[in-house]
């Protein structure tokens, strides 16, 4: 009898730094065929993926990563749509196959939503192919309004800080912090956080 054991995620969720570009690129390149199809709404080659990762960092996208043992194994991206009058961004997610269905996508989205609120976004858009059940479930968990057209699912998350932060899905944020966090203003006027 074969038994598969999956360990609970032990990594951290954090914003990726510019120096993390190679780790982000490697994460996207490690996605299996189905996960890459889910992330990019179709089959794409390795050169496109590598260029995409570099373009994301160069163009100022926010990338939040799930980092375990020094590797990025999941990512949530926030790409501004400056051509729209309302502060809007497009969001995207990817989690490597062996870490899917362990709550990482929800933790990434919760962290990304907090970041989006901090940047003043009021609307987030997500698109995926019609068969991406995981992404549609994740979007619904955060009250996204979904519509379907021509084999694609479009989702919109309206951000209202007063309502959004009270959403039960934000409980995942508390699970990401190592413990109570206090902010102390020291004699030199510099704020220092301590766990």
N, C-alpha and C positions, 0 to 999 in steps of 0.2 A: 504494500500500500504506500503510495506516494503522498506525502503531506507537505504542503507549502506553508511556511511560517513567515509572516510579515511583521517586522518590528515596527513599533510606533515611531513616528517622526521624532527625531531628537535635534533637528537643526533649528536655526533661528530665522526670523523674518526681519529683513533690514533693507534700507535703500541701498542700491548698488552705487558704488563710486565710479568715477571715470576709469580708474585702474582695474575695475572689475569687468571691463569690456571683454577681455579674452574668456573669462569664465561664463559670461552671458552668451557669447557666441558659441562656445563649446556646448553649453546646455541646449541651445536651439539645434545644433548639429547632431546631438545625441538623441533627439526625439525620434521615436520609431515612426514608421510610415503613417500609421493611423493618427498618432498624436500630432505629427507635423501637418497632416491634412486638416485636423481639427483646428490647429492654431492659425494656419494660413488660408483656410477655406479652399484648399485644393492641393494638388501635388506640385511641389516646387523642388528645385535642385539645390545642391549644397552651396554653389557660388551665390545664388540669390540670398540664401539664409545668412551667409557670412557678411555680404554687403548690407543686408537689412540690419543686422546687429550694429555694425559700424555707423550706419545712417541714423539709427535710433539715438545713439549716444551723441553723435555730431549735431543732430537737429534739436537736442535738448529735451528728449523724452524723459519722463521719470520712469525708472525701472526699479521695482521692489522685488527682491529675490528671496527665495527660500534657500538658505545656505547650510549645507551639512558637510562636515569633514572637508571644508575648504572648497567645495564644489557647489555651484548654483544648480539646483535640481528642479526649481520651479521659479516662475517669474510672472509678475503682473506689470503691465505697461500702461502708461498714460501719455497719449499723444495729443497735443493741443490742436484744435481746429480753428485757427485764428480768423479764417474767412467768415465765420458765423458771428452774428451780432451778439448773441447770448454767449457768456463764457462756457464753452463746450470743449470736451475732449473725447477722443475715442480710446477705449480700453481694450486690452487683449491679455490672454492668460495662456500659460503653458506649464504643465507639470509632467515630469518624466514618468513613464509607465509604472515603474515599481513604487512610485510614491503617490499615485492617483488613488482617489477614494479614501483618503486618510485625513480629510479636513484641511489640507494645505491650501487648496484653491479658495476656500472660504476665508481663511486667515489672510491670504494675500489680498483678496478683494476688500476685506474690512480695513486693512492697513492702507490700501490704495484710496479708498473712499475718504478716510481721514485726511490723507495728504491732499486729495482733490478739494476737500472743504477748506483746508488751510490756504490753498492757492486761489480760492474764490470761485471755483467752478460751480455752476448751478445745474449743469446737464452733462451726463456722460452717455456715450453711445457705444454699443457693442454689436458686432455682426458675426454670424457663424452660419455654417451650412445647416440645413434642416435636420440632419441626423445627429447632430452633436448634443445628445441628451444631457451630458454633464454640464455643459456651458449653459444650456437653457435652464436647468434646475438651479444652478448657482445664481444666474441673473434673477430668477423668480424669488429666490431666498432674500434678495435685497430689493424686492418690490419693483423690479424692472417691468416696464410695459413692453410686451413682445408683440411683433407683427411678423407676418410671413408673406413673402413675395418671391416668385421665380426661384424656388429652391433655396432661399436664404432666409434666415431668421434675423430680424433687426430688433434690438432692445434699447430702451431709453431708461436711464435712471435719473430722476429729477432730484436734485440735492437741495434740501432745506435743512440747515444746521439744527434748527430747533426740533425738527421731527426725526431727522436721520440718526442723530446720536442716541435717540431713545429706542431705536430698532433693536430687537433681541439679538440679531445677528452680530451686533457690535460687542457682545459678550466675549467673542473670540479675541478681541484686542487684549482684554485682561489676561487671557491665557498666554499671551506672547511676552508679557513683561516678567522679568526675573523675580520681582517682589515689589514691595512698596517703593515708590519713587518719591523722593523729596527734593525740593529745589531750595537751595540756601544761597542767600546773598551775603558774601563775605566782605570784610573790611574794605577791600579794594574796589567794591562795586561790581565784581564779576559774578555772575550767577553760575553756580556749579550744581549739577544733579548728582545725587547719590542714591544707590539702590539700598 
